[in-house]
Amino acid sequence: NLGDMMVDVPYVIRRCEEDEEFYESDEEEMDIEVDPFEDYVGDDDRGVSGVMATIYDPQQRIQLLLVHGMLHLVGYDHIEDDEYEVMVQKEEDVIKELQKRLNEDWCDVADDSE
């Protein structure tokens, strides 16, 4: 038994709306483009990669949360800075591998620069 994982759909929907409002208003005010592969550390979201913070569709966000949660269940964490960097990189590696194996559009967050 690896443990339990819960996803609260109403919470995910609310966070998607809040993040979209936050990032869209920041982008407009500062005339910047959000890079989804930059590290993101919110006030209460230590460990959420930039990819997660820029996905506003609840269905796609839940896919990312499942990847994030599974990494926790197999021992990854993000309390310390070095752990955070390792976990974010592993999240992005797993997402890219799932996209290759399942469908290029699976949680459409691929980094086009590669």
N, C-alpha and C positions, 0 to 999 in steps of 0.2 A: 504494500500500500504506500503510494507516494504522498498521499495527503488529499486534501479536498480543495476544490477550486470552484468559486462561485462568480457568476457574472450577473450584476444587477442591471438589467436592460434599461429601466427608467433613468438610472444614474448615468449610464453610458450616453443615452440620448441627451440628457441635460449637459454633460460635459462637452459633447460635440458642439452643442449650440454655444456654450460659453467660450470654448476655444476658438470657434469660428468668429464670434464677435470680437474677441480679444485680438486675434491675429489679423483679421481683415481691417480692423480699425487702426492697429499699429502700422500695417502695411500702407494704408492710405495716408496716415498722418506723416510717416517718415519717408514715404516714397521708396520703400525697400521691397525686395522680393524674399520671401521666406524660403530658406533652403531646408527641405525636409530631412536631409541627412546630417544637419548640424545637431550637436547635443542640445537637449532641452531639459532644463531643470526648473520646474515650476515651484511655487511656494510649498505645495503639498504633494508634488509628483516626482520626487527624487527617483530616477531610474527610468523614466519614460523617455524613449528616444525621440528625436525630432520628427521622425516619421509618424509616430502616434499623435503628436500634438497637432499635426497639420492634416489629419484625416478627419473630416467632419461628417462622414457618412457612418451612422451607427453600425451597420452591418460590417463594413470594412474595419471599423474600430474594434468590434468584437473579435474579428479574426486576429488582429494584432494583440489584443488582450489575451487571447488563448495562447499565442506564442509566448508572450511575456510570462503568463502564469505557469506554463509548462516548464519554462526555464527555471523558475523558482522551485518547482516541484523536483527538479533533478539537481538542485543544489546551487544554482547561481543566485547572486544577491547584488545589491547596489547601494549598500550603506556607505562604504568607503569609496573615495574617488577612483582607485585602481579597480575595484570590483565593478563600479559603475561603467567604466570604459569597456571592460571585458564583456559585461552583460549587454550593453548597447550594441557592441560589435557582433555578438552572438545572435541577438535579435535580428539584426540586419542580414546576417548570413543565412539564418533559417528562413526568413521571409523570401530572400532571393532564391533559395533552393526550392521552396514551395512553389514559387512562381514558375520556375523551370519545369518542375515535375507535374504540376496540376494544370496550370493555365497562366499565360503571361499576364492576364488581367486579374488574377487572384490578388486581391488587396493591392490594387494598382499604385504601388509606391516605389517602383523601380528607379534606380539612379541611372539616368541616361548618359552620364559622363563616362561610363566604363565601356 
